[in-house]
Amino acid sequence: MMPKDSCDITSKNADCCSSATHNEVDYKNHWNTVYTKYEVSKLGWYETESSPILELISNCELKKNDPILFVGAGSTTLIDSLIADDFTNLIANDISKEGLETLKKRIGKQSNLVEWLVDDLTQPQELNKIASVKLWIDRAVLHFFTEAEDQETYFNLLQSKMALNGYVILAEFNLSGATKCSGLPVKRYDVNILADKLGNNFQLLNAFDYVYTMPSGDKRNYVYTLFKRIK
Ligand SMILES: C[S@@+](CC[C@H](N)C(=O)[O-])C[C@H]1O[C@@H](n2cnc3c(N)ncnc32)[C@H](O)[C@@H]1O
């Protein structure tokens, strides 16, 4: 049985991904198993609509053809919403090919509006090759990187790919959030920790705590932040 403070994979307890230390986990296999074994709408991070992120995006000065990178996109419905909003230059990244395949199938013909990048944010290869982006979106991905080295790789990639005047949305478990998700330990954040990680190239535009309700009805506490690259 999953620990009480973990974010369960689905509305029922799952047996595929019990707690493990960083070095014991094959992350690609872990996430592919999750997306193969469970229906997306039952996952403990599924949203019918990603309202807080859409709200933050509506406050960004973006052109419809600006490049938007969603890291650790999985099968998020946010891609569907951005396509419906006429954004035409979307990049969906994930370590899990299965997660992205599920999303690709769901959006069907419009999948050609998206560049699909299966790559590991903690050992980026394909991600290193992309041109700069005007919006970086992360919901519930960074918090899985509990090792300082992985966080450093993540923020180095972000710094190298963010265009001047571009925006960064980071939505992670907050300091009162769960300590585990999908059987994996997480690092929790608040706005100050995130601002510190981004450094003085970025200006904070907005931040708020948000309680997400999982398909099971359980609640998870997130912090949502919007930053702009100013230098
Ligand atoms: C909790 S899910 C969130 C999915 C999506 N962001 C959403 O809001 O629906 C975490 C996602 O991060 C992806 N992920 C985990 N580690 C990753 C890594 N090192 N590189 C890229 N993606 C990763 C997982 O495959 C999974 O899709």
The ligand as an SDF file (V2000), in Angstrom:
LIG
                    3D

 27 29  0  0  0  0  0  0  0  0999 V2000
    3.2310   13.8530  -12.6160 C   0  0  0  0  0  0  0  0  0  0  0  0
    3.4800   13.6850  -14.3030 S   0  0  0  0  0  0  0  0  0  0  0  0
    2.9230   15.2590  -14.9560 C   0  0  0  0  0  0  0  0  0  0  0  0
    2.5970   15.1980  -16.4280 C   0  0  0  0  0  0  0  0  0  0  0  0
    2.1560   16.5410  -17.0410 C   0  0  0  0  0  0  0  0  0  0  0  0
    3.1400   17.5660  -16.8220 N   0  0  0  0  0  0  0  0  0  0  0  0
    0.8190   16.9670  -16.4970 C   0  0  0  0  0  0  0  0  0  0  0  0
    0.7300   18.0160  -15.8460 O   0  0  0  0  0  0  0  0  0  0  0  0
   -0.1510   16.2590  -16.7590 O   0  0  0  0  0  0  0  0  0  0  0  0
    5.2470   13.8370  -14.4560 C   0  0  0  0  0  0  0  0  0  0  0  0
    5.7350   13.7260  -15.8660 C   0  0  0  0  0  0  0  0  0  0  0  0
    7.1280   13.9870  -15.9220 O   0  0  0  0  0  0  0  0  0  0  0  0
    7.7350   13.0730  -16.8090 C   0  0  0  0  0  0  0  0  0  0  0  0
    9.1480   12.9590  -16.4390 N   0  0  0  0  0  0  0  0  0  0  0  0
    9.6430   12.4480  -15.2890 C   0  0  0  0  0  0  0  0  0  0  0  0
   10.9880   12.5060  -15.2790 N   0  0  0  0  0  0  0  0  0  0  0  0
   11.3500   13.0810  -16.4630 C   0  0  0  0  0  0  0  0  0  0  0  0
   12.6120   13.4100  -17.0400 C   0  0  0  0  0  0  0  0  0  0  0  0
   13.7620   13.1420  -16.4040 N   0  0  0  0  0  0  0  0  0  0  0  0
   12.6170   14.0010  -18.2620 N   0  0  0  0  0  0  0  0  0  0  0  0
   11.4490   14.2620  -18.9200 C   0  0  0  0  0  0  0  0  0  0  0  0
   10.2330   13.9550  -18.4050 N   0  0  0  0  0  0  0  0  0  0  0  0
   10.1740   13.3820  -17.2020 C   0  0  0  0  0  0  0  0  0  0  0  0
    6.9230   11.7930  -16.5970 C   0  0  0  0  0  0  0  0  0  0  0  0
    7.0480   10.8550  -17.6250 O   0  0  0  0  0  0  0  0  0  0  0  0
    5.5130   12.3470  -16.4620 C   0  0  0  0  0  0  0  0  0  0  0  0
    4.8740   12.4540  -17.6990 O   0  0  0  0  0  0  0  0  0  0  0  0
  1  2  1  0
  2  3  1  0
  2 10  1  0
  3  4  1  0
  4  5  1  0
  5  6  1  0
  5  7  1  0
  7  8  2  0
  7  9  1  0
 10 11  1  0
 11 12  1  0
 11 26  1  0
 12 13  1  0
 13 14  1  0
 13 24  1  0
 14 15  1  0
 14 23  1  0
 15 16  2  0
 16 17  1  0
 17 18  1  0
 17 23  2  0
 18 19  1  0
 18 20  2  0
 20 21  1  0
 21 22  2  0
 22 23  1  0
 24 25  1  0
 24 26  1  0
 26 27  1  0
M  CHG  2   2   1   9  -1
M  END
$$$$
